[in-house]
Amino acid sequence: MKVNKRGIVAAGAIAMISTLTLAGCSTGGGSDTGSGDAEFSGEITVWVDADRAEVLEDAAASFTEDTGVEVTLVQKEFGEIRDQFVQQVPTGEGPDIAVGAHDWLGALATNGVVAPVELGDKAGDFEKVAVDAWSYEGQTYGVPYAIENIGLLRNTDLAPEAPTSYDDMIAKGKAAGTEYAFLVGLDPEASDPYHLYPFQTSFGAPVFGTNDDGSYNPEDLQIGNEGGVEFANWLAAQGAAGILNTNITGDLAKENFVAGKSPFFLTGPWNVPAAEEAGLNIAVDPIPAAGGQDAQPFAGVQGFFLSSQSENRLAANEFLTNYIGSEEVQTALYEVGGRTPALTSAFEAAVESDPITAGFGEVGANAVPMPSLPEMGAVWEFWGVTEAAIINGSGDPTELWNKMTSDIQAAIQK
């Protein structure tokens, strides 16, 4: 699949610290001695990427000082962690804890390589969307640390007021007299369902329906409902009007926005630095609805998860919940990565101190977790290519959307 989620796995690596282990090692020893006032012992191993390394070194040192448990940090490329975790945990060679993205969870859970994390009362200390994202079949499998979502970046010199709807945005964009009324990065062959999803939800067409507890129901495919067909026809109209253009990639959209060629850019926090470096005065606005409902983007939530084969699960859970889950560590991770903290106290402090973070945070409060279900593989396979075909006028939008839905349903049922 081709989905432009650059910021979710963006690099920006900090210098490697000398104490970081560079090769994999097995899970630590030690035995669980119960909860509460248990005596901790042994060691734990944590897989972490370069962006998070320095912060975790400090947290690990504090944890060792407090508990006597040694923490070995193993640096990994973020994009390689999921597959290596699935491969190594069953052999006993994996870590106790690893950093990752919540949308890996379906694959990790179905492979039996992750264990639930006992957050207890602390679950209420995190933003709800973050805990929801790390939940699967009624259990929480990670400690979240960052929430990421897209929003509408606005050049305030070109558009002094935030738009109230999609049509209002296009009108304001045209009134600005720039080359483009609105920019969003797409792919010539796979469009970008991630960036276009808020417009789709505004037509009342989520990918899946939800269960009573709010979790996604893979047996309730909603993408092909009446709202989905309306969205498909809207896509066709936007493509015909030249507003959505699959030849404008993410890089081109950023380049044009930074050059002042559009007042509006649908993107994430990863493109804010380029705009600021160019001297643009910017604001982050809620995504304007194209249909009659709220425009809800996906929320991507990063966190740390626990191996099902950890031999020191009690100590690992303690490190996850009370160290990685602390306000100090969550704030430090935010300062390094620029992603909105998942812990509410750190989230509120970040929002108060930075209007850009506040803008993305406001949008994120209305976001929905990207489904982590294994069935999403079938969705991604057909979703983007169908959107691209519709935008490019390669067939009847209703027929293309209905065929996509049938193809997804058939793939899920295999």
Secondary structure, 3 states (H helix, E strand, C coil): CCCCCHHHHCCCCCCCCCCCECCCCCCCCCCCCCCCCCCCCCEEEEEECHHHHHHHHHHHHHHHHHHCCEEEEEECCHHHHHHHHHHHHHHCCCCCEEEEEHHHHHHHHHCCCEECCCCHHHHHHECHHHHHHCEECCEECEEEEEEECCEEEEECCCCCCCCCCHHHHHHHHHHCCCCCCCEECCCCCCCCHHHHHHHHHCCCCCCEEECCCCCEEEEEECCCCHHHHHHHHHHHHHHHCCCCCCCCCHHHHHHHHHCCCCCEEEECHHHHHHHHHCCCCEEEECCCCCCCCCCCCEEEEEEEEEECCCCCHHHHHHHHHHHHCCHHHHHHHHHHHCCEECEHHHHHHHHHHCHHHHHHHHHHCCCEECCCCCCHHHHHHHHHHHHHHHHCCCCCHHHHHHHHHHHHHHHHHC
